[in-house]
Each structure stands twice: as structure tokens, then as C-alpha cells.
Amino acid sequence: MFVEDKNNAEEVLFYDFAVQFYDVSFKYNGKSYYLLTDEDHVAVSDEHFTKEYETFSNANELIERFRIDGKPLLTLIDQLEDVEPE
């Protein structure tokens, strides 16, 4: 399902992930991404949330600095699909 209303993606990333500390998954250009929350950091992880590929000190830092195709996640929010808390 394509997220036509970017507010849904924003709500999941900025509230469920950044405030409530839920793990999150989404798709961008047909590829799945998984965001893991831990006690002292957050990370881009595998689909099982067991392997961490890139870590950040907090969710806002990940949203601002994690890059997909050279672009910050923050600038891609309206293009994300299937944005869901896990």
C-alpha cells in the first residue's frame, strides 16, 4: 500500500518510532527497511531486528542523517510505502 498521506509516515516515524520507541518498517523503491529501537541507541537493522547495519544515538538523528540513495530519510518521507510500527 502506497502512503498517499505523508502525515501517516510522519506520524509513525516522529511519534511511534521517536517518542513511543516502537520498531518500524517501511518500503522505499521496492526495498524494505527496518528501524530498531534499543535502550541507548537506534539502528537500521535486518528484518528480524537482530543485526544492526547502521546505528544512531536517537531516532531524530536517524531520521535526519540516515541516507537512502544519497538522500536523507527526512526528505523521502512522502515517498515511503507501508510505514508501520512493529
DSSP file (Angstrom, degrees, kcal/mol; ACC not computed):
  #  RESIDUE AA STRUCTURE BP1 BP2  ACC     N-H-->O    O-->H-N    N-H-->O    O-->H-N    TCO  KAPPA ALPHA  PHI   PSI    X-CA   Y-CA   Z-CA
    1    1 A M              0   0    0      0, 0.0    81,-1.8     0, 0.0     2,-0.4   0.000 360.0 360.0 360.0 128.5    0.0    0.0    0.0
    2    2 A F  B     -A   81   0A   0     79,-0.2     2,-1.2    80,-0.1    79,-0.2  -0.661 360.0-126.1 -82.8 133.7    1.4    3.4   -1.0
    3    3 A V        +     0   0    0     77,-0.8    77,-0.1    -2,-0.4    -1,-0.1  -0.680  33.9 173.1 -81.7  98.6    1.3    6.0    1.7
    4    4 A E        +     0   0    0     -2,-1.2     2,-0.8     1,-0.2    -1,-0.2   0.817  68.1  61.3 -76.7 -30.5   -0.6    8.8   -0.1
    5    5 A D  S >> S-     0   0    0     -3,-0.2     3,-1.9     1,-0.2     4,-0.8  -0.849  70.4-161.8-100.1 105.7   -0.8   10.9    3.0
    6    6 A K  H 3> S+     0   0    0     -2,-0.8     4,-2.8     1,-0.3     5,-0.2   0.710  84.2  75.6 -62.8 -17.1    2.7   11.7    4.2
    7    7 A N  H 3> S+     0   0    0      1,-0.2     4,-2.9     2,-0.2    -1,-0.3   0.844  91.0  55.8 -62.6 -32.1    1.2   12.6    7.6
    8    8 A N  H <> S+     0   0    0     -3,-1.9     4,-2.4     2,-0.2    -1,-0.2   0.938 110.4  43.7 -63.8 -46.5    0.8    8.9    8.3
    9    9 A A  H  X S+     0   0    0     -4,-0.8     4,-2.6     2,-0.2     5,-0.3   0.915 115.2  49.5 -64.3 -42.4    4.5    8.3    7.6
   10   10 A E  H  X S+     0   0    0     -4,-2.8     4,-3.3     2,-0.2     5,-0.4   0.916 110.5  50.6 -61.9 -43.0    5.4   11.3    9.6
   11   11 A E  H  X>S+     0   0    0     -4,-2.9     4,-2.1     1,-0.2     5,-1.5   0.927 112.4  46.1 -62.1 -45.3    3.2   10.2   12.5
   12   12 A V  I  <>S+     0   0    0     -4,-2.4     5,-2.4     3,-0.2     6,-0.2   0.935 120.0  39.2 -64.3 -45.9    4.8    6.7   12.5
   13   13 A L  I  <>S+     0   0    0     -4,-2.6     5,-1.6     3,-0.2    -2,-0.2   0.938 124.6  35.4 -70.9 -46.7    8.4    8.0   12.3
   14   14 A F  I  <5S+     0   0    0     -4,-3.3    -3,-0.2    -5,-0.3    -2,-0.2   0.720 133.8  21.5 -85.9 -20.0    8.1   11.0   14.6
   15   15 A Y  I  X>S+     0   0    0     -4,-2.1     5,-2.8    -5,-0.4     4,-1.6   0.799 128.4  36.1-108.7 -61.7    5.7    9.6   17.1
   16   16 A D  I  4<S+     0   0    0     -5,-1.5     6,-3.0     3,-0.2    -3,-0.2   0.917 132.0  29.0 -62.0 -43.8    5.7    5.8   17.1
   17   17 A F  I  ><S+     0   0    0     -5,-2.4     4,-0.5     4,-0.2    -3,-0.2   0.951 129.8  34.3 -81.4 -53.6    9.4    5.5   16.5
   18   18 A A  T  4<S+     0   0    0     -5,-1.6    41,-0.2    -6,-0.2    -3,-0.2   0.821 133.4  22.0 -77.9 -32.2   10.9    8.7   18.0
   19   19 A V  T  <5S+     0   0    0     -4,-1.6    -3,-0.2    -6,-0.1    -4,-0.1   0.852 131.2  35.7-103.2 -47.2    8.5    9.1   21.0
   20   20 A Q  T  4<S-     0   0    0     -5,-2.8    -3,-0.2     2,-0.1    -4,-0.2   0.589  96.9-131.6 -86.3 -10.9    7.0    5.7   21.7
   21   21 A F     <  +     0   0    0     -4,-0.5     2,-0.3    -6,-0.4    -4,-0.2   0.820  47.3 158.4  63.5  34.9   10.2    3.7   20.8
   22   22 A Y        -     0   0    0     -6,-3.0    -1,-0.2    -7,-0.2     2,-0.1  -0.642  46.5-113.9 -81.5 144.9    8.4    1.2   18.5
   23   23 A D        -     0   0    0     -2,-0.3    63,-3.3    14,-0.1     2,-0.3  -0.489  39.8-155.2 -68.4 152.6   10.5   -0.6   15.9
   24   24 A V  E     -CB  35  85A   0     11,-2.4    11,-3.6    61,-0.3     2,-0.3  -0.974  15.6-165.4-137.1 145.9    9.3    0.5   12.4
   25   25 A S  E     +CB  34  84A   0     59,-2.5    59,-2.6    -2,-0.3     2,-0.3  -0.952  16.7 158.6-126.5 153.2    9.4   -1.0    8.9
   26   26 A F  E     -C   33   0A   0      7,-2.1     7,-3.1    -2,-0.3     2,-0.4  -0.975  29.7-124.6-160.0 167.5    8.8    0.7    5.6
   27   27 A K  E     -CB  32  81A   0     54,-3.0    54,-3.1    -2,-0.3     2,-0.4  -0.939  17.8-177.4-120.2 145.3    9.5    0.3    1.9
   28   28 A Y  E >  S-C   31   0A   0      3,-2.4     3,-1.9    -2,-0.4    52,-0.1  -0.966  77.0 -12.7-140.6 123.8   11.2    2.7   -0.5
   29   29 A N  T 3  S-     0   0    0     50,-0.4     3,-0.1    -2,-0.4    51,-0.1   0.868 129.7 -53.8  52.4  40.4   11.5    2.0   -4.2
   30   30 A G  T 3  S+     0   0    0      1,-0.2     2,-0.4     0, 0.0    -1,-0.3   0.396 114.7 113.8  80.9  -3.4   10.5   -1.7   -3.6
   31   31 A K  E <   -C   28   0A   0     -3,-1.9    -3,-2.4     0, 0.0     2,-0.3  -0.852  61.8-131.4-104.6 137.3   13.2   -2.3   -0.9
   32   32 A S  E     -C   27   0A   0     -2,-0.4     2,-0.3    -5,-0.2    -5,-0.2  -0.635  20.6-168.7 -87.8 143.2   12.2   -3.0    2.7
   33   33 A Y  E     -C   26   0A   0     -7,-3.1    -7,-2.1    -2,-0.3     2,-0.4  -0.961   5.3-157.3-129.7 147.8   13.9   -1.1    5.6
   34   34 A Y  E     -CD  25  45A   0     11,-0.6    11,-3.1    -2,-0.3     2,-0.5  -0.993   0.7-160.1-131.7 127.9   13.7   -1.9    9.3
   35   35 A L  E     -CD  24  44A   0    -11,-3.6   -11,-2.4    -2,-0.4     2,-0.4  -0.941  11.9-160.8-112.6 123.7   14.4    0.6   12.2
   36   36 A L  E     - D   0  43A   0      7,-3.2     7,-2.3    -2,-0.5     2,-0.4  -0.829   5.3-152.6-107.1 135.9   15.2   -0.8   15.6
   37   37 A T  E     + D   0  42A   0     -2,-0.4     2,-0.3     5,-0.2     5,-0.2  -0.910  19.2 174.3-106.2 139.0   15.0    0.9   18.9
   38   38 A D        -     0   0    0      3,-2.5     3,-0.2    -2,-0.4   -17,-0.0  -0.792  47.0 -91.4-131.8 175.3   17.2   -0.1   21.8
   39   39 A E  S    S+     0   0    0     -2,-0.3     3,-0.1     1,-0.2    -1,-0.0   0.861 121.2  16.6 -58.6 -38.9   17.8    1.2   25.3
   40   40 A D  S    S+     0   0    0      1,-0.1     2,-0.3    18,-0.0    -1,-0.2   0.315 129.8   9.4-123.3   8.6   20.7    3.5   24.3
   41   41 A H        -     0   0    0     -3,-0.2    -3,-2.5     2,-0.0     2,-0.3  -0.978  59.5-124.7-168.0 174.0   20.5    3.9   20.5
   42   42 A V  E     -DE  37  56A   0     14,-2.4    14,-2.8    -2,-0.3     2,-0.3  -0.899  28.9-173.2-127.0 161.9   18.5    3.2   17.4
   43   43 A A  E     -DE  36  55A   0     -7,-2.3    -7,-3.2    -2,-0.3     2,-0.5  -0.991  34.1-114.3-153.3 157.0   19.6    1.4   14.2
   44   44 A V  E     +DE  35  54A   0     10,-2.6     9,-3.4    -2,-0.3    10,-1.2  -0.860  56.2 172.4 -86.6 127.5   18.8    0.3   10.7
   45   45 A S  E     -DE  34  52A   0    -11,-3.1   -11,-0.6    -2,-0.5     7,-0.2  -0.663  33.2 -83.0-132.7-178.1   18.5   -3.4   11.0
   46   46 A D    >   -     0   0    0      5,-1.6     3,-1.9    -2,-0.2    -1,-0.1  -0.290  55.7 -91.2 -80.8 174.8   17.6   -6.7    9.3
   47   47 A E  T 3  S+     0   0    0      1,-0.3    -1,-0.1     2,-0.1   -14,-0.0   0.682 127.8  50.8 -64.2 -18.4   14.0   -7.9    9.0
   48   48 A H  T 3  S-     0   0    0      3,-0.1    -1,-0.3   -14,-0.1     0, 0.0   0.421 107.7-124.5 -97.2   0.0   14.4   -9.9   12.3
   49   49 A F  S <  S+     0   0    0     -3,-1.9    -2,-0.1     2,-0.2     3,-0.1   0.840  84.2 107.1  59.0  36.2   15.7   -6.9   14.2
   50   50 A T        +     0   0    0      1,-0.2     2,-0.5   -14,-0.0    -1,-0.1   0.678  65.4  54.3-113.6 -27.5   18.8   -8.9   15.2
   51   51 A K  S    S-     0   0    0      0, 0.0    -5,-1.6     0, 0.0     2,-0.5  -0.939  70.4-148.5-114.3 130.7   21.6   -7.4   13.0
   52   52 A E  E     +E   45   0A   0     -2,-0.5    -7,-0.2    -7,-0.2     3,-0.1  -0.858  16.9 177.2-101.5 126.4   22.4   -3.7   13.1
   53   53 A Y  E    S+     0   0A   0     -9,-3.4     2,-0.3    -2,-0.5    -8,-0.2   0.805  73.9   7.6 -94.9 -36.0   23.7   -2.2    9.9
   54   54 A E  E    S-E   44   0A   0    -10,-1.2   -10,-2.6     2,-0.0    -1,-0.3  -0.972  71.2-155.2-150.0 130.9   24.0    1.5   10.9
   55   55 A T  E     -E   43   0A   0     -2,-0.3     2,-0.3   -12,-0.2   -12,-0.2  -0.784   8.5-175.0-113.8 154.9   23.5    3.0   14.4
   56   56 A F  E     -E   42   0A   0    -14,-2.8   -14,-2.4    -2,-0.3     3,-0.1  -0.947  35.3-118.2-140.3 157.8   22.5    6.4   15.7
   57   57 A S  S    S-     0   0    0     -2,-0.3     2,-0.3   -16,-0.2    -1,-0.1   0.802  92.5  -3.7 -71.6 -28.4   22.2    8.0   19.1
   58   58 A N  S  > S-     0   0    0    -17,-0.1     4,-1.9     1,-0.1   -16,-0.1  -0.966  75.6 -98.0-156.8 170.8   18.4    8.6   18.8
   59   59 A A  H  > S+     0   0    0     -2,-0.3     4,-2.7     1,-0.2     5,-0.2   0.875 117.7  54.4 -64.3 -40.3   15.5    8.4   16.4
   60   60 A N  H  > S+     0   0    0      1,-0.2     4,-2.1     2,-0.2    -1,-0.2   0.898 107.5  51.1 -63.1 -38.9   15.6   12.0   15.4
   61   61 A E  H  > S+     0   0    0      2,-0.2     4,-2.8     1,-0.2     5,-0.4   0.925 110.7  49.0 -62.6 -43.5   19.3   11.7   14.4
   62   62 A L  H  X S+     0   0    0     -4,-1.9     4,-2.7     1,-0.2    11,-0.3   0.940 110.7  50.1 -60.7 -47.1   18.4    8.6   12.3
   63   63 A I  H  < S+     0   0    0     -4,-2.7    11,-1.7     1,-0.2    -1,-0.2   0.874 118.4  39.4 -59.9 -37.7   15.5   10.4   10.6
   64   64 A E  H  < S+     0   0    0     -4,-2.1    -1,-0.2    -5,-0.2    -2,-0.2   0.828 128.4  27.6 -81.1 -33.1   17.8   13.3    9.8
   65   65 A R  H  < S+     0   0    0     -4,-2.8     2,-0.2    -5,-0.2    -3,-0.2   0.692  86.2 102.7-110.6 -21.6   21.0   11.5    8.9
   66   66 A F     <  -     0   0    0     -4,-2.7     7,-2.9    -5,-0.4     2,-0.4  -0.485  60.0-152.8 -67.0 130.2   20.2    8.1    7.5
   67   67 A R  E     -F   72   0B   0      5,-0.2     2,-0.4    -2,-0.2    -2,-0.1  -0.876  19.2-172.1-113.8 138.0   20.6    8.2    3.7
   68   68 A I  E >  S-F   71   0B   0      3,-2.8     3,-2.0    -2,-0.4    -2,-0.0  -0.997  85.0  -9.4-122.6 125.8   18.9    6.1    1.1
   69   69 A D  T 3  S-     0   0    0     -2,-0.4    -1,-0.1     1,-0.3    -2,-0.0   0.852 132.0 -56.4  53.2  35.9   20.2    6.6   -2.5
   70   70 A G  T 3  S+     0   0    0      1,-0.2    -1,-0.3    -3,-0.0    -3,-0.0   0.484 117.2 110.0  79.8   3.3   22.2    9.6   -1.1
   71   71 A K  E <  S-F   68   0B   0     -3,-2.0    -3,-2.8     2,-0.0    -1,-0.2  -0.910  73.9-109.8-114.8 138.6   19.1   11.4    0.3
   72   72 A P  E >>  -F   67   0B   0      0, 0.0     3,-1.4     0, 0.0     4,-0.6  -0.364  25.4-123.4 -62.5 141.3   18.3   11.9    4.0
   73   73 A L  H >> S+     0   0    0     -7,-2.9     3,-1.6   -11,-0.3     4,-0.6   0.865 109.8  66.3 -51.1 -39.1   15.3    9.8    5.1
   74   74 A L  H >4 S+     0   0    0    -11,-1.7     3,-0.6     1,-0.3    -1,-0.3   0.843 100.9  47.8 -53.8 -37.2   13.7   13.1    6.3
   75   75 A T  H <4 S+     0   0    0     -3,-1.4    -1,-0.3     1,-0.2    -2,-0.2   0.582 110.3  53.2 -82.6  -8.8   13.4   14.3    2.7
   76   76 A L  H X< S+     0   0    0     -3,-1.6     3,-2.7    -4,-0.6     4,-0.5   0.404  72.4 108.4-103.4   0.4   11.9   11.0    1.5
   77   77 A I  G X< S+     0   0    0     -3,-0.6     3,-1.3    -4,-0.6    -1,-0.1   0.841  77.3  52.7 -51.9 -41.8    9.1   10.7    4.0
   78   78 A D  G 3  S+     0   0    0      1,-0.2    -1,-0.3    -4,-0.2    -2,-0.1   0.540 108.7  52.3 -75.1  -3.6    6.3   11.4    1.4
   79   79 A Q  G <  S+     0   0    0     -3,-2.7   -50,-0.4   -73,-0.1    -1,-0.2   0.377  84.0 111.8-108.4   1.5    7.7    8.7   -0.8
   80   80 A L    <   -     0   0    0     -3,-1.3   -77,-0.8    -4,-0.5     2,-0.3  -0.460  50.9-154.9 -78.2 148.6    7.7    5.9    1.7
   81   81 A E  E     +AB   2  27A   0    -54,-3.1   -54,-3.0   -79,-0.2   -79,-0.2  -0.876  65.5  10.1-120.9 154.8    5.4    2.9    1.5
   82   82 A D  E    S-     0   0A   0    -81,-1.8     2,-0.7    -2,-0.3    -1,-0.2   0.854  72.3-177.3  49.4  46.3    3.9    0.5    4.1
   83   83 A V  E     +     0   0A   0     -3,-0.2   -57,-0.2   -57,-0.1    -1,-0.2  -0.662  15.9 159.1 -78.4 111.8    5.2    2.6    7.0
   84   84 A E  E     - B   0  25A   0    -59,-2.6   -59,-2.5    -2,-0.7     2,-0.2  -0.992  43.4-122.6-139.7 140.0    4.2    0.5   10.1
   85   85 A P  E       B   0  24A   0      0, 0.0   -61,-0.3     0, 0.0   -72,-0.0  -0.571 360.0 360.0 -72.6 148.3    5.2    0.2   13.7
   86   86 A E              0   0    0    -63,-3.3   -62,-0.2    -2,-0.2   -64,-0.0   0.406 360.0 360.0-100.0 360.0    6.2   -3.4   14.6
